[in-house]
Amino acid sequence: MSDALPMVYLARHGETAWSLSGQYTGLSDLSLTERGEKNARQLGARLQGLAFAKVFTSPLQRAVRTCELAGFGAVAKMST
């Protein structure tokens, strides 16, 4: 058995109009801004080449879209 601890990566959803203005988004189902979509694509480029045992996303559209644009939408599991 290995003594190595598992590596965990945590990514927040991309920018929304409310996160840009400093408003609390909570469970509001908001879409990403153009910059939020760009940042999600950049996240995918940064994570390219890494293999993940599991990928989870919230069912909210901002999280799902971030996951898709980062290139992990096909393998992501919805969490509640």
N, CA and C atoms as a LAMMPS dump frame, in Angstrom:
ITEM: TIMESTEP
0
ITEM: NUMBER OF ATOMS
240
ITEM: BOX BOUNDS ff ff ff
-5.0000000000000000e+02 5.0000000000000000e+02
-5.0000000000000000e+02 5.0000000000000000e+02
-5.0000000000000000e+02 5.0000000000000000e+02
ITEM: ATOMS id mol type element x y z
1 1 1 N 0.839 -1.172 0
2 1 2 C 0 0 0
3 1 3 C 0.89 1.243 0
4 2 1 N 0.532 2.231 -0.796
5 2 2 C 1.311 3.456 -0.916
6 2 3 C 1.003 4.421 0.227
7 3 1 N 2.024 5.129 0.658
8 3 2 C 1.846 6.159 1.686
9 3 3 C 1.489 7.51 1.077
10 4 1 N 1.483 7.599 -0.244
11 4 2 C 1.191 8.865 -0.912
12 4 3 C -0.279 9.243 -0.731
13 5 1 N -0.501 10.48 -0.423
14 5 2 C -1.874 10.982 -0.298
15 5 3 C -2.424 11.315 -1.678
16 6 1 N -3.719 11.162 -1.873
17 6 2 C -4.287 11.514 -3.176
18 6 3 C -4.22 13.022 -3.408
19 7 1 N -4.102 13.409 -4.657
20 7 2 C -4.082 14.812 -5.05
21 7 3 C -5.51 15.22 -5.391
22 8 1 N -5.962 16.338 -4.857
23 8 2 C -7.307 16.83 -5.122
24 8 3 C -7.207 18.204 -5.778
25 9 1 N -7.909 18.377 -6.879
26 9 2 C -7.986 19.669 -7.555
27 9 3 C -9.398 20.202 -7.377
28 10 1 N -9.525 21.46 -7.037
29 10 2 C -10.823 22.089 -6.857
30 10 3 C -10.867 23.336 -7.722
31 11 1 N -11.874 23.419 -8.568
32 11 2 C -12.015 24.59 -9.441
33 11 3 C -13.378 25.217 -9.213
34 12 1 N -13.396 26.509 -9.063
35 12 2 C -14.646 27.244 -8.912
36 12 3 C -15.191 27.536 -10.303
37 13 1 N -16.488 27.7 -10.385
38 13 2 C -17.105 28.038 -11.673
39 13 3 C -16.549 29.357 -12.194
40 14 1 N -16.706 29.57 -13.478
41 14 2 C -16.273 30.823 -14.09
42 14 3 C -17.142 31.993 -13.652
43 15 1 N -16.737 33.157 -14.066
44 15 2 C -17.404 34.396 -13.677
45 15 3 C -18.853 34.465 -14.176
46 16 1 N -19.733 34.968 -13.318
47 16 2 C -21.119 35.288 -13.692
48 16 3 C -21.297 36.796 -13.497
49 17 1 N -22.394 37.328 -13.979
50 17 2 C -22.659 38.76 -13.785
51 17 3 C -22.72 39.097 -12.302
52 18 1 N -23.28 38.199 -11.511
53 18 2 C -23.392 38.457 -10.071
54 18 3 C -22.054 38.35 -9.364
55 19 1 N -21.225 37.387 -9.725
56 19 2 C -19.919 37.301 -9.064
57 19 3 C -19.06 38.508 -9.449
58 20 1 N -19.241 39.006 -10.648
59 20 2 C -18.526 40.2 -11.106
60 20 3 C -18.913 41.419 -10.269
61 21 1 N -20.203 41.531 -9.949
62 21 2 C -20.684 42.693 -9.193
63 21 3 C -20.566 42.497 -7.68
64 22 1 N -20.111 41.314 -7.259
65 22 2 C -19.944 41.047 -5.838
66 22 3 C -21.197 40.557 -5.143
67 23 1 N -22.225 40.232 -5.917
68 23 2 C -23.471 39.721 -5.335
69 23 3 C -23.31 38.248 -4.971
70 24 1 N -24.03 37.847 -3.965
71 24 2 C -24.046 36.447 -3.541
72 24 3 C -24.911 35.656 -4.513
73 25 1 N -24.342 34.616 -5.116
74 25 2 C -25.08 33.821 -6.102
75 25 3 C -25.863 32.683 -5.48
76 26 1 N -25.313 32.045 -4.444
77 26 2 C -26.029 30.951 -3.788
78 26 3 C -26.502 29.912 -4.776
79 27 1 N -27.779 29.592 -4.728
80 27 2 C -28.357 28.587 -5.619
81 27 3 C -28.987 29.188 -6.867
82 28 1 N -28.795 30.5 -7.082
83 28 2 C -29.313 31.124 -8.305
84 28 3 C -28.612 30.488 -9.499
85 29 1 N -29.39 30.11 -10.497
86 29 2 C -28.832 29.393 -11.647
87 29 3 C -28.47 30.395 -12.742
88 30 1 N -27.295 30.965 -12.638
89 30 2 C -26.838 32.003 -13.551
90 30 3 C -25.881 31.448 -14.595
91 31 1 N -25.881 32.066 -15.756
92 31 2 C -24.949 31.648 -16.808
93 31 3 C -23.615 32.376 -16.639
94 32 1 N -22.615 31.884 -17.328
95 32 2 C -21.29 32.497 -17.295
96 32 3 C -21.258 33.742 -18.165
97 33 1 N -20.396 34.675 -17.806
98 33 2 C -20.129 35.809 -18.682
99 33 3 C -19.177 35.336 -19.776
100 34 1 N -18.927 36.201 -20.735
101 34 2 C -17.971 35.873 -21.794
102 34 3 C -16.588 35.595 -21.191
103 35 1 N -16.201 36.413 -20.221
104 35 2 C -14.91 36.209 -19.558
105 35 3 C -14.91 34.904 -18.756
106 36 1 N -16.039 34.565 -18.145
107 36 2 C -16.151 33.31 -17.423
108 36 3 C -15.946 32.109 -18.336
109 37 1 N -16.488 32.191 -19.553
110 37 2 C -16.3 31.111 -20.526
111 37 3 C -14.845 31.028 -20.974
112 38 1 N -14.221 32.187 -21.184
113 38 2 C -12.809 32.217 -21.576
114 38 3 C -11.948 31.6 -20.476
115 39 1 N -12.212 31.963 -19.239
116 39 2 C -11.439 31.418 -18.116
117 39 3 C -11.624 29.911 -17.978
118 40 1 N -12.827 29.419 -18.249
119 40 2 C -13.078 27.974 -18.185
120 40 3 C -12.253 27.241 -19.241
121 41 1 N -12.151 27.813 -20.431
122 41 2 C -11.314 27.209 -21.473
123 41 3 C -9.84 27.213 -21.055
124 42 1 N -9.405 28.297 -20.426
125 42 2 C -8.023 28.38 -19.949
126 42 3 C -7.755 27.343 -18.857
127 43 1 N -8.744 27.095 -18.026
128 43 2 C -8.616 26.052 -17.01
129 43 3 C -8.374 24.706 -17.675
130 44 1 N -9.131 24.418 -18.727
131 44 2 C -8.945 23.17 -19.464
132 44 3 C -7.536 23.044 -20.016
133 45 1 N -7.002 24.138 -20.554
134 45 2 C -5.637 24.118 -21.083
135 45 3 C -4.633 23.867 -19.964
136 46 1 N -4.88 24.451 -18.817
137 46 2 C -3.97 24.274 -17.68
138 46 3 C -3.977 22.84 -17.141
139 47 1 N -5.142 22.195 -17.197
140 47 2 C -5.274 20.83 -16.68
141 47 3 C -5.006 19.758 -17.734
142 48 1 N -4.768 20.181 -18.957
143 48 2 C -4.558 19.236 -20.044
144 48 3 C -3.411 18.278 -19.714
145 49 1 N -3.624 17.019 -19.984
146 49 2 C -2.609 16.006 -19.749
147 49 3 C -2.717 15.337 -18.39
148 50 1 N -3.54 15.898 -17.496
149 50 2 C -3.735 15.271 -16.191
150 50 3 C -4.861 14.251 -16.289
151 51 1 N -4.73 13.159 -15.57
152 51 2 C -5.775 12.137 -15.526
153 51 3 C -6.453 12.209 -14.162
154 52 1 N -7.768 12.216 -14.16
155 52 2 C -8.529 12.308 -12.925
156 52 3 C -9.339 11.03 -12.726
157 53 1 N -9.334 10.517 -11.501
158 53 2 C -10.118 9.328 -11.183
159 53 3 C -11.602 9.66 -11.208
160 54 1 N -11.965 10.856 -10.736
161 54 2 C -13.366 11.28 -10.718
162 54 3 C -13.442 12.784 -10.923
163 55 1 N -14.517 13.206 -11.579
164 55 2 C -14.796 14.628 -11.784
165 55 3 C -16.242 14.851 -11.359
166 56 1 N -16.453 15.826 -10.485
167 56 2 C -17.796 16.147 -10.003
168 56 3 C -18.134 17.584 -10.352
169 57 1 N -19.403 17.845 -10.595
170 57 2 C -19.878 19.201 -10.828
171 57 3 C -21.251 19.383 -10.198
172 58 1 N -21.515 20.583 -9.796
173 58 2 C -22.849 20.963 -9.343
174 58 3 C -23.783 20.923 -10.551
175 59 1 N -25.076 20.736 -10.357
176 59 2 C -26.009 20.767 -11.482
177 59 3 C -26.326 22.186 -11.978
178 60 1 N -25.845 23.208 -11.288
179 60 2 C -26.109 24.582 -11.724
180 60 3 C -25.388 24.867 -13.032
181 61 1 N -26.052 25.614 -13.922
182 61 2 C -25.522 25.802 -15.269
183 61 3 C -24.136 26.447 -15.297
184 62 1 N -23.819 27.316 -14.367
185 62 2 C -22.492 27.94 -14.377
186 62 3 C -21.396 26.913 -14.103
187 63 1 N -21.671 25.946 -13.243
188 63 2 C -20.695 24.903 -12.938
189 63 3 C -20.611 23.883 -14.072
190 64 1 N -21.753 23.478 -14.587
191 64 2 C -21.779 22.512 -15.694
192 64 3 C -21.065 23.084 -16.917
193 65 1 N -21.333 24.34 -17.23
194 65 2 C -20.71 24.978 -18.398
195 65 3 C -19.199 25.118 -18.199
196 66 1 N -18.778 25.485 -16.999
197 66 2 C -17.35 25.572 -16.709
198 66 3 C -16.697 24.213 -16.932
199 67 1 N -17.32 23.166 -16.432
200 67 2 C -16.804 21.807 -16.582
201 67 3 C -16.73 21.412 -18.059
202 68 1 N -17.769 21.708 -18.812
203 68 2 C -17.786 21.389 -20.243
204 68 3 C -16.67 22.121 -20.985
205 69 1 N -16.561 23.429 -20.766
206 69 2 C -15.562 24.221 -21.479
207 69 3 C -14.135 23.833 -21.098
208 70 1 N -13.966 23.335 -19.885
209 70 2 C -12.646 22.872 -19.45
210 70 3 C -12.317 21.494 -20.024
211 71 1 N -13.314 20.847 -20.652
212 71 2 C -13.072 19.572 -21.317
213 71 3 C -13.404 18.338 -20.499
214 72 1 N -14.158 18.516 -19.412
215 72 2 C -14.459 17.378 -18.549
216 72 3 C -15.951 17.038 -18.493
217 73 1 N -16.752 17.669 -19.313
218 73 2 C -18.193 17.465 -19.278
219 73 3 C -18.624 16.024 -19.524
220 74 1 N -17.921 15.327 -20.38
221 74 2 C -18.315 13.956 -20.74
222 74 3 C -18.083 12.964 -19.597
223 75 1 N -17.18 13.275 -18.69
224 75 2 C -16.869 12.331 -17.611
225 75 3 C -17.377 12.791 -16.252
226 76 1 N -17.923 13.991 -16.201
227 76 2 C -18.353 14.56 -14.907
228 76 3 C -19.621 13.905 -14.385
229 77 1 N -19.67 13.755 -13.08
230 77 2 C -20.85 13.262 -12.381
231 77 3 C -21.485 14.453 -11.662
232 78 1 N -22.798 14.54 -11.724
233 78 2 C -23.515 15.599 -11.013
234 78 3 C -23.55 15.291 -9.527
235 79 1 N -23.249 16.271 -8.721
236 79 2 C -23.374 16.129 -7.273
237 79 3 C -24.432 17.113 -6.806
238 80 1 N -25.025 16.842 -5.69
239 80 2 C -26.066 17.747 -5.187
240 80 3 C -25.657 18.383 -3.891
